[in-house]
C-alpha cells in the first residue's frame, strides 16, 4: 500500500491560489507604475546573505527573528529580514557603477520568525523605494509623497502618514541625561501602541526612573495640529535645532503640494530598528486602524557606512504588501478574479481546437486578451465555465470559426449579439472595454 506524505506548509507561510495571486500582482503592477513615474529604477539582491552582513546593525529584536543557519559549505548565512540592509550592502559594493542620487525600488519576499497574526506572516513581500546620495529635505519629502500617491492609487481610502524626527528625540534624551540609553529607550517607545501607556512607563522607569519616564511620555504626545506639536517640540529642544527646521520645511512642502491633510507630526513614532537617524514615518488607514502601519521607513544616514568608508546618506520607505492586502480585504475592496482574461472562446468541437486558437490569435492581435476553452460542450456549459473564470464575454464560433458568423454573449446581461463578422466582433469588444484587462482593479466596471 502506497504511503503518502501529508501536504502541509509551515506556520506563517502560505500558498496563493489564482484569485488572490491575480489581485496581488495587480497591486504590484500599480505600485511599480507609481515608482517608475517618479523616476525610480528596479534592482534585485539575493534572498540569502552572509549573516554578518544582515546583522551588522539590526539590533536584538532582529537577531531573535532572523532565519539563520550554517550552509553545506560551513558558511554562517541568513535569509534577508528586510530589503534595506541588503540595499546598503548593494550600494557599498556597486558604488562605482551608480550615479548619485540613486533612486531605487525593490519588490521581493523577506523572512522573519515572528508571531503570526492577521496581515503578518513569516514570509511576506515588501515593496521598498529609496533615495541614496542626498541629504536634502526634498528627498525626504519625495519619499513621503510617493507613500501617499502609491496608497491612494491603490484605492485604500484615506491615509494618515505619521512622521517624526529621531534627532529631536535624541536631543531631548541628552537633555534628560539619558542619551547613552537612547537605543533601548527608542525601542521601548516604539512598543507604545502595542502595550499601552502604563506598561511603557513601567519599562521606561526600569531603564531610568519614574520622573524621567513621565517626561519622555509627555514629550512624545501629539499637541494638536502639526504646527502646534512642532512648536511644543521646539520649546523642549530649542527653536534653532536643525531637526525642527527640517520638519518646518517639510510642512511647507506639504502645503505647497496641497497634501498637508494627509500628514500628522507624531513624536511617538520612533521606529524600532537602530539604523534610522532622521525623519521616520508610519502610515495608517482610516478604514482599517487595527491592521497597523502598512508603510513605514525613514532616513538612515549611516547605514551604508557598515560596509564602506564613504558616508552615503539615504532615505526610504517600505510598503508591506501582505498587510495592505489584509486591509483591503477587511474593507471589502480587494478584487478577486479567477482569470486575467475577460473574453472566452467556446469549444464547440474538439477537433477544431486549431481554428479556435487561430481565432484567438486574431483577437489578441486586435488587443483583446482572450482564453480558448479546452473541453467541448453545449453553449450553456461553455457559458458556465467562462463565468467561473470571471470572463465577461463568450465568443461562440460557427463550424468554420474564421469564416462563419460569430455570436458574442454578454455573460452579465445574458444577451447575445449574433451574425458578427470577425472584424465586427473585434470592434464590439474594443467598444465594450475588453482591452482594459486589469484596469478593472482600479474600479473600472
Secondary structure as UniProt FT lines:
FT   TURN            11..12
FT   HELIX           18..37
FT   TURN            38..39
FT   STRAND          41..42
FT   STRAND          48..50
FT   HELIX           51..54
FT   TURN            56..57
FT   HELIX           60..65
FT   STRAND          68..70
FT   TURN            72..73
FT   STRAND          76..79
FT   HELIX           84..93
FT   HELIX           95..97
FT   STRAND          102..111
FT   TURN            118..119
FT   STRAND          123..132
FT   HELIX           137..153
FT   TURN            154..155
FT   STRAND          159..165
FT   HELIX           166..175
FT   TURN            176..177
FT   HELIX           179..181
FT   HELIX           182..189
FT   TURN            190..191
FT   HELIX           192..195
FT   HELIX           197..207
FT   HELIX           210..219
FT   HELIX           226..237
FT   TURN            239..240
FT   HELIX           242..257
FT   HELIX           260..262
FT   STRAND          263..265
FT   TURN            267..268
FT   TURN            274..275
FT   STRAND          279..285
FT   TURN            286..287
FT   HELIX           289..291
FT   STRAND          295..299
FT   TURN            301..302
FT   HELIX           303..306
FT   STRAND          314..320
FT   HELIX           321..330
FT   TURN            331..332
FT   STRAND          343..345
FT   HELIX           350..352
FT   HELIX           353..365
FT   TURN            366..367
FT   STRAND          370..372
FT   HELIX           379..388
FT   TURN            389..390
FT   STRAND          393..396
FT   TURN            401..403
FT   STRAND          406..410
FT   TURN            411..414
FT   STRAND          415..420
FT   HELIX           422..432
FT   HELIX           434..442
//
